[in-house]
Amino acid sequence: GAVVSQHPSWVICKSGTSVKIECRSLDFQATTMFWYRQFPKQSLMLMATSNEGSKATYEQGVEKDKFLINHASLTLSTLTVTSAHPEDSSFYICSPGLAGDHEQFFGPGTRLTVL
Amino acid sequence: RKEVEQDPGPFNVPEGATVAFNCTYSNSASQSFFWYRQDCRKEPKLLMSVYSSGNEDGRFTAQLNRASQYISLLIRDSKLSDSATYLCVVNRGSSYKLIFGSGTRLLVRP
């Protein structure tokens, strides 16, 4: 399977600060990146889909100005949670999309806690 | 109605038991089906894809019924290490977007 890393693995921040999460595909080039979040005891919910070099497509209900996604290269995508609030506390997971393959592999996730 | 529905459980079974999980999906255009396993505070990991003809991987058997839009996972000879949450996952229509069920929690006791 694909090797994906995320950094940081966990972060605690004060309300109002911005947090950047990096997702790297280590052994292949990801033209597409999916970003998910998972609240406790809930399912993974797709937040947005990004394609390298173009703007991300956000799912309904996800604020694009709050969750900034940059996919500038085929091996790196970033998600920035701007002006984080306690309700943004969640488990954020990236997943590179492999062309022609519906199977997805996931990064190890970033646990965000906003105080 | 949720796009993918699962019984949340928990299923509490003794070691060696056989346990079955079910899942229903609402989009008849879905083409890809998977079972993922998620351990506490970890990312999901692919357990197996589900094919129309049914497929088996060791102690795990997956079945798909397209007419009823129903997917199942059977685990035989349960091990303590099988304790986890099992996620039923379906792609949304013909797209690559995956829709996750909320998961079924399995607890295997000694």
Interface residues (C-beta under 8 A of the other chain):
Chain A: G1 T32 F34 Q42 S43 L44 M45 L46 T49 F91 I93 G97 H102 E103 Q104 F105 F106 G107 P108 G109 R111
Chain B: V4 Q31 S32 F34 R41 K42 E43 P44 K45 L46 S49 L87 N91 Y96 K97 L98 I99 F100 G101 S102 G103
